[in-house]
Amino acid sequence: MDIIIFNGFLGSGKTSAITHILENNPCYKFALLINEFGSHDIDGKQLENLSQHTVSINNGSIFCSCRSDKFVSTMLELVLLDIDVILVESSGFANPASLLRLLAFIVVKSANKNIFVKNILTVVCPLQFKKLIYNSTSYMNQVMISDCIILNKSDLVSQRELECVSGQLSDLNTNALIYKTKYGEIDFISLPPRCDISNNMSRLPDNKDLSQKRITLELNSVMHKKDLIKLIKASTEYCLRIKGFVCCVEGDFNVQMASGNIELTPTAQADNKLVILYSSTSSSKEKLMTIFIDSKVVGMN
């Protein structure tokens, strides 16, 4: 049984990559462990229909003390199932400094002696890279701990920009293989076994990114789709990521905003909540609330 970890910042394409693997490898039996930074489980709802075994751990990173015990106990249960692969999607804010220690503990304590940590993957969006790489400890560590880096959304930047980001990733992690993809379309079968990243591990800083925050907003009215898009566009300057399930006059939509790109996909489930992730190093929260106050926001977590 293989364990594959997916790291990557908010909106880089982790869920798209996992969806691609699940939809294109029907001969494998998968289990999923989804980690949401906030209390609102969005990625888990998107993926639960693609796997018979899906578990969500919310309200914190599975690699930090607040959730690491739950991560370990859940993994020890999953490895006993009749499955081939466990895919773990970490929170976009997750700092994986303790990841190898946790995985080693799981392997030793497991009653299943045939488990193998095959890959630690990090999905990178080139549109986010310059903004985050030297400003986020978590982001830096996600790159440095990786066996493979999925340089996703390669169609959204020029070839020159793509090669520049690829070169910087290679400088940060000389051993990682880099795959350039669109829509997270990674070839699961071709993923090689883990490489030796021990040289990087001693360099991983373990301090927290205290500036990264989230709020959950609940809309008390049904909006027109065009008004929702206008609202999100006005918010993009002040936040890192927006996602949720929103009721519109035209139907229910899965809302995703990352790197300024907005996607609304029809869905059968909507609770009219948006999770917004932002940086407290600026007055982002106040500006966001000013934008949303006229859109009848009635709840905030």
C-alpha positions in Angstrom: 0.0 0.0 0.0 1.4 3.4 -1.1 1.0 6.7 0.7 1.2 9.9 -1.5 1.2 13.4 0.1 0.0 16.4 -1.9 1.2 19.8 -0.6 0.7 23.1 -2.3 -0.6 26.6 -1.6 -4.2 27.6 -1.8 -5.4 27.4 -5.4 -2.3 25.8 -6.9 -4.3 22.8 -8.2 -4.0 20.1 -5.6 -7.7 19.1 -5.8 -7.5 19.1 -9.6 -4.5 16.8 -9.6 -6.1 14.4 -7.2 -9.3 14.4 -9.2 -7.3 13.6 -12.4 -5.7 10.7 -10.7 -8.9 9.3 -9.3 -10.8 9.6 -12.6 -8.0 8.1 -14.8 -6.8 5.2 -12.7 -9.9 3.0 -12.1 -7.9 -0.2 -11.5 -6.6 1.3 -8.2 -8.5 1.4 -5.0 -7.9 4.8 -3.3 -8.6 6.3 0.1 -8.5 10.1 0.6 -7.5 12.2 3.6 -8.4 15.8 3.0 -7.1 18.6 5.3 -9.0 22.0 5.3 -7.5 24.9 7.1 -10.9 26.3 8.1 -14.0 24.7 9.6 -15.9 24.6 6.3 -15.2 21.4 4.3 -15.1 22.3 0.6 -12.4 20.1 -1.0 -13.8 17.0 0.8 -17.3 17.6 -0.7 -15.8 17.9 -4.2 -13.9 14.6 -3.9 -16.1 12.4 -1.8 -18.0 11.0 -4.8 -14.7 9.8 -6.4 -13.5 7.5 -3.6 -15.3 5.0 -1.4 -13.1 6.1 1.6 -12.9 9.9 2.1 -12.0 11.4 5.5 -11.7 15.2 6.2 -9.7 16.8 9.0 -10.6 20.5 9.4 -9.7 23.5 11.6 -5.9 23.4 11.3 -2.9 21.7 9.6 -2.5 18.0 10.0 1.3 18.5 10.5 0.9 20.8 13.5 0.3 19.8 17.1 -3.3 20.9 17.0 -4.2 18.2 14.4 -1.2 15.8 14.2 -2.7 13.3 16.7 -5.8 13.1 14.6 -3.7 12.7 11.4 -1.8 9.8 12.9 -4.8 8.0 14.3 -6.8 8.4 11.0 -3.8 7.2 8.9 -3.4 4.1 11.2 -7.1 3.3 10.5 -6.9 3.9 6.7 -3.8 1.6 6.2 -5.9 -1.3 7.5 -8.5 -0.9 4.7 -8.5 -3.1 1.5 -7.0 -0.3 -0.7 -4.0 0.3 -2.8 -3.2 4.0 -2.3 -3.8 6.6 0.3 -3.8 10.2 -1.1 -3.4 12.9 1.4 -4.2 16.5 0.5 -2.7 18.9 3.1 -4.1 22.4 3.8 -2.7 25.1 1.6 -1.3 26.8 4.8 0.4 23.5 6.0 4.0 23.7 7.1 5.4 20.2 6.5 8.5 20.6 8.7 7.2 17.7 10.9 5.9 15.6 8.0 8.7 13.0 7.8 8.7 12.4 11.5 4.9 11.8 11.5 5.1 9.5 8.5 7.9 7.5 10.1 5.8 7.1 13.2 2.8 5.9 11.2 5.0 3.3 9.3 6.5 2.0 12.6 3.2 1.8 14.5 1.0 0.5 11.7 -0.4 -3.1 12.0 0.0 -3.2 8.2 3.7 -3.8 7.5 3.4 -3.4 3.8 2.9 0.4 3.7 5.3 2.6 1.7 5.6 6.3 1.5 5.9 6.6 -2.3 5.9 10.3 -2.9 5.7 13.8 -1.3 4.4 16.0 -4.1 4.0 19.8 -4.1 1.8 21.5 -6.6 3.1 25.0 -7.5 1.2 27.7 -9.4 3.7 30.0 -11.3 1.3 32.9 -10.9 1.7 32.7 -7.1 5.3 31.7 -6.9 7.1 35.1 -6.9 4.6 36.5 -4.3 4.9 33.7 -1.9 8.3 31.9 -2.1 10.3 34.4 0.0 7.3 35.5 2.1 5.9 32.3 3.4 7.8 29.7 5.5 5.1 27.1 4.8 5.4 27.6 1.1 9.2 27.4 1.1 9.1 24.2 3.1 6.5 22.6 0.8 8.9 23.1 -2.1 12.0 21.9 -0.2 10.5 18.7 1.2 9.2 17.5 -2.2 10.2 14.5 -4.1 8.3 15.8 -7.1 7.1 19.3 -7.9 4.0 19.7 -10.2 4.5 23.1 -11.9 0.8 23.5 -12.7 -1.1 26.0 -14.8 1.8 26.2 -17.2 -0.6 27.5 -19.9 -1.2 30.7 -17.9 2.3 32.2 -18.2 4.8 32.6 -21.0 7.5 30.0 -21.7 10.1 32.3 -20.4 8.3 32.9 -17.1 7.7 29.1 -16.7 11.4 28.3 -17.2 12.3 31.1 -14.7 10.1 29.6 -12.0 11.3 26.1 -12.9 14.9 27.2 -12.5 14.2 28.8 -9.1 12.5 25.6 -7.9 15.5 23.5 -9.0 17.8 25.9 -7.0 15.7 25.4 -3.9 15.3 21.6 -4.3 18.0 20.1 -6.5 16.7 16.6 -6.1 13.1 17.0 -7.0 11.7 16.1 -10.4 9.6 18.9 -11.9 6.6 18.1 -14.0 5.0 21.0 -16.0 1.2 20.4 -16.2 -2.1 22.0 -17.1 -5.2 21.3 -14.9 -3.2 19.1 -12.6 -2.9 16.4 -15.3 -0.1 14.3 -13.8 0.6 10.8 -15.0 0.1 8.8 -11.8 1.7 5.6 -13.1 4.9 7.3 -14.0 5.6 8.8 -10.6 9.0 7.5 -9.4 9.8 6.3 -5.9 11.0 8.8 -3.4 14.4 10.5 -3.8 16.9 11.4 -1.1 15.9 14.8 0.3 17.9 14.5 3.5 20.1 17.5 2.6 17.0 19.7 2.5 15.6 18.6 5.8 18.1 20.3 8.1 17.3 23.6 6.4 13.5 23.6 7.0 12.5 26.4 9.3 9.7 25.4 11.7 8.3 28.8 12.6 4.6 29.5 11.9 3.1 31.9 9.3 1.1 33.9 11.8 0.0 36.3 9.1 -2.2 33.8 7.3 -5.9 34.1 8.3 -9.3 33.0 7.2 -12.9 34.1 7.6 -16.1 32.3 6.7 -18.9 34.5 5.4 -22.5 33.5 5.0 -24.7 35.3 2.5 -28.3 35.6 3.5 -29.7 36.2 0.0 -29.6 34.6 -3.4 -27.5 36.6 -5.8 -27.3 36.8 -9.6 -24.3 35.1 -11.0 -23.0 38.3 -12.5 -23.2 40.1 -9.2 -21.3 37.3 -7.4 -18.5 37.5 -10.0 -18.4 41.3 -9.6 -18.2 40.9 -5.8 -15.3 38.4 -6.0 -13.4 40.5 -8.5 -13.6 43.4 -6.1 -12.1 41.2 -3.4 -9.2 39.6 -5.3 -6.8 42.4 -4.5 -7.2 41.9 -0.7 -7.2 38.1 -0.4 -5.2 35.0 -1.3 -8.0 32.6 -2.0 -11.8 32.4 -2.1 -13.8 29.2 -2.2 -17.3 28.0 -1.3 -20.7 26.8 -2.5 -23.1 29.7 -3.3 -26.8 29.8 -4.3 -27.4 32.0 -7.3 -30.6 32.9 -9.2 -29.2 30.9 -12.1 -28.4 27.8 -9.9 -26.0 26.6 -7.3 -22.2 27.0 -7.9 -18.9 25.8 -6.6 -16.9 29.1 -6.4 -13.1 29.1 -6.7 -10.8 32.1 -6.9 -7.0 31.8 -7.0 -4.3 34.0 -8.4 -7.0 36.4 -9.6 -8.8 33.7 -11.7 -12.5 33.1 -10.9 -14.3 29.8 -11.7 -17.9 29.0 -11.1 -18.9 25.4 -11.6 -22.5 24.1 -11.3 -23.0 21.9 -8.3 -25.8 20.1 -6.5 -24.8 21.3 -3.1 -24.7 24.9 -1.9 -24.9 26.4 1.7 -24.3 30.0 0.6 -20.9 30.2 2.4 -17.6 31.6 1.2 -14.2 30.9 2.9 -11.8 33.7 2.3 -8.1 33.4 3.1 -6.0 36.5 3.5 -2.9 38.0 5.0 -3.1 40.0 8.2 0.1 41.9 7.3 -2.2 44.4 5.6 -5.6 45.7 6.4 -7.1 43.0 4.2 -9.9 42.0 6.5 -11.3 45.5 7.0 -11.2 46.1 3.2 -12.9 42.7 2.5 -15.6 43.4 5.1 -16.3 46.8 3.5 -16.8 45.1 0.1 -19.1 42.4 1.5 -21.1 44.5 3.9 -23.4 45.7 1.1 -23.9 42.1 -0.1 -25.8 41.1 3.0 -23.2 39.1 4.8 -25.0 37.9 8.0 -22.4 35.5 9.6 -18.7 35.4 10.1 -16.5 32.7 11.7 
